Amino acid sequence: METALQKEIRAFVLSTITEDMNLPLDTDEITDDSPLGAGGIDLDSLSLIELTLRLERRFGVEFPDTDIEPVGAMKLGDLIGDVVARGARA
């Protein structure tokens, strides 16, 4: 069962990607199994950096520089779980 925090993180990530980064995605087709990188949402390295910085500010978590590249290999559901595991606050 998904928590309210997980739903909030998902909504934040999708709105950041589609509205703030202007990536043309059909959010109805994006699932927890959608890769963030190639073959999925297709975020490039600069977009990943921007997304992690926004997640840090919004949810009070920290992504060290060494953790940003592995984010590109994650699926959306993995990222949501990772943000929660880093101690995200609503």
PAMARDO-701374 format. One record per residue (C-alpha): x, y, z; residue in one letter. Coordinates in Angstrom, 1 decimal. Example, Ala and Ser with C-alpha at 12.3 -4.5 7.8 and 13.67 -1.06 7.14 Angstrom:
> u|v|w|res
> 12.3|-4.5|7.8|a $
> 13.7|-1.1|7.1|s $
END
This chain:
> u|v|w|res
> 0.0|0.0|0.0|m $
> 1.4|3.4|-1.0|e $
> 1.8|6.0|1.7|t $
> 0.7|9.6|1.4|a $
> 4.4|10.6|1.3|l $
> 5.1|8.3|-1.6|q $
> 2.1|9.7|-3.5|k $
> 3.4|13.2|-2.8|e $
> 6.9|12.4|-4.0|i $
> 5.5|10.8|-7.2|r $
> 3.3|13.8|-8.0|a $
> 6.2|16.1|-7.3|f $
> 8.6|14.2|-9.6|v $
> 6.0|13.9|-12.4|l $
> 5.0|17.6|-12.2|s $
> 8.7|18.7|-12.1|t $
> 9.5|16.7|-15.2|i $
> 6.5|17.6|-17.2|t $
> 5.8|21.2|-16.1|e $
> 9.1|22.7|-14.8|d $
> 11.4|20.8|-17.2|m $
> 8.9|20.9|-20.1|n $
> 9.4|17.2|-21.1|l $
> 6.5|16.0|-23.2|p $
> 5.4|13.0|-21.3|l $
> 2.0|11.3|-21.0|d $
> 1.9|10.9|-17.2|t $
> -0.9|8.3|-17.6|d $
> 1.7|6.0|-19.3|e $
> 4.4|6.5|-16.6|i $
> 4.4|3.7|-14.0|t $
> 6.7|2.8|-11.1|d $
> 8.5|0.5|-13.5|d $
> 9.3|3.3|-15.9|s $
> 13.1|3.8|-16.1|p $
> 14.2|7.4|-15.4|l $
> 16.9|7.2|-18.0|g $
> 17.1|5.8|-21.6|a $
> 14.2|3.6|-22.7|g $
> 11.8|5.3|-20.2|g $
> 11.4|8.9|-19.1|i $
> 14.7|9.6|-20.8|d $
> 16.2|12.2|-18.4|l $
> 19.7|13.3|-19.3|d $
> 22.4|14.0|-16.8|s $
> 21.6|17.7|-16.4|l $
> 17.9|16.8|-15.9|s $
> 18.8|14.3|-13.2|l $
> 20.9|16.9|-11.4|i $
> 18.0|19.4|-11.5|e $
> 15.5|16.8|-10.3|l $
> 17.7|15.6|-7.4|t $
> 18.3|19.3|-6.4|l $
> 14.6|19.9|-6.4|r $
> 13.9|16.8|-4.4|l $
> 16.5|17.9|-1.8|e $
> 14.9|21.3|-1.4|r $
> 11.3|20.0|-1.3|r $
> 11.7|16.9|0.9|f $
> 14.8|17.8|3.0|g $
> 16.9|14.9|1.7|v $
> 20.5|14.8|0.4|e $
> 21.9|13.3|-2.8|f $
> 25.7|13.3|-2.7|p $
> 27.2|13.9|-6.1|d $
> 28.2|10.3|-6.3|t $
> 24.6|9.2|-6.0|d $
> 23.3|11.3|-8.9|i $
> 24.5|9.0|-11.7|e $
> 22.9|5.9|-10.2|p $
> 19.6|7.7|-10.1|v $
> 19.6|7.6|-13.9|g $
> 19.6|3.8|-13.7|a $
> 16.6|3.7|-11.4|m $
> 12.9|3.2|-12.1|k $
> 10.4|5.8|-10.9|l $
> 9.3|3.5|-8.1|g $
> 13.0|3.0|-7.0|d $
> 13.5|6.7|-6.9|l $
> 10.4|7.2|-4.7|i $
> 11.6|4.5|-2.3|g $
> 15.1|6.0|-2.3|d $
> 13.8|9.5|-1.4|v $
> 11.7|8.0|1.5|v $
> 14.7|6.0|2.7|a $
> 16.8|9.2|2.8|r $
> 14.4|10.6|5.4|g $
> 12.0|12.6|3.2|a $
> 9.7|14.9|5.0|r $
> 6.4|16.1|3.6|a $
END
